[in-house]
Amino acid sequence: MIPQYRELFNREFTPEKYNRIKENLSQESYKDLRFRISESPIFLTKEFESQLTDVSKEIFNFIKKIPKEILQKAVPEKYNIPNDTSHPHFFSIDFGICKNAAGQIEPRLIELQAFPSLFSFLRILKDNFCEVYPFLNEIKDSRTLQEFINNLKVLIIGDEHPENVILLEIYPEKQKTAVDFILTEKLLGIKTVCLTQIEKDGKQLYYNNNGKRTKINRIYNRIILEELDRIPGLHTQFNMRDEVDIQWITHPNWFFKVSKYILPLLKHEFIPKSYFLSEFPEDESIERFILKPLFSFAGNGVRLTPTKQFIDSIQDKENYILQEKVVYAPVFKDIHNEFSTAEIRLLYIWKEEDKNPILLENLVRMTKSDMINSNFNPQDDIWTGSSLAFFK
């Protein structure tokens, strides 16, 4: 924690400045925000940042060593998609901000995904915070907006023309993350297209680009396949399991490969113990663990206090893990001297020709409730919702 910046921010904070940031975001995306933005960023030391990136590097190195056939076992047969890639294009790694036994602030791994997050939104949010609170410019990272855009263009568009690259989602206008889709269109010059609007002709895919039938060569995928199964009566020409002549950014199989599925395999002082439910040791106490479905998203299906009776009732135990409970530290002081807890997500990109991923942005989620999820925050709680971290 960095007290000088916390105190400076709290002194300079006003509701008017907060509203200005939200209004700027809405104007830039031409949409109202559909999730809560925290009034405040958080301020972390370079030492803490090093802890985060060091354990992330170890995770990457471990994943590289896992045999392909082991990772492939994580992909359910009904969701297996052709034309897989050698590595994912995105990593999102979530850490709880906690205290150790000595009272020192340390990260604790919560989960990881090979799936994109709110890259464009977070960059614009950072720039808005720095505009409204100019002192933040002295501690923001040195990467310019154009450098940020260039990184995403190389990754998502590659050598293609932007009109032959789409952001793919299901009913994108209904998604909470619609603001990010719109900002991605604005920054990269690609279109967001609903899966229901894709036309399939043999192995070729097309979309309507302002009245012009346009071929699709690359797909920046934002669809989670399991969500499609929850939509009654969904009909599309293009089934994502079809073999077609496109390149996935990132391939949907990686959502399953890099997930809670590998948590039981990871060992590190900042990684809580995890077990597949089917392999949970008899000498461990269930009370010390949280139950999580392997492939749930946004906290769905998580049980903070699982009982033996409930666990015994689960038929597909291989599709769940038990993860050692993590206690988040209430260290982020608001203007009323109350405290929030937080989780930080490191957002990496992995270009096709690079040996290792690049840390591009971070996402912070702040709360005063038991779960880090905007759905569980009372709307009148301040210092809660989505934000970001500045390091010094």
Buried (B, 14 or more C-beta within 10 A) or exposed (E): BBEEBBEBBBEEBEEEEBEBBBEBBEEBBEBEBEBBBBBBBBBBEEEBBEBBBEBBEBBBEBBEEBEEEEBEEBBBEEBBBEEBBEBBBBBBBBBBBBBEEEEEBBBBBBBBBBBBBBBBBBBBBBBBBBEBBEEBEEBBBEEEEEEBBEBBBBBBBBEBEBBBBBBBBBEBEEBEBBBBBBBBBBBBBBBBBBBEBBBBEEEEBBBEBEEEEBBBBBBBBBBBBBEBEEEEEEEBBBEBEEEBEBBBBBBBBBBBBBBBBBBBEBEEEBBBBBBBBEEBEEEEEBEEBBBBBBBBBEEEEBBEEBEEEEBEEBEEBEBBBBBBEBEBBBBBBBBEEEEBBBBBBBBBBBBEEEEEBEBBBBBBBBBBBEBBBBEEBEEEBBBBBBBBBBBE
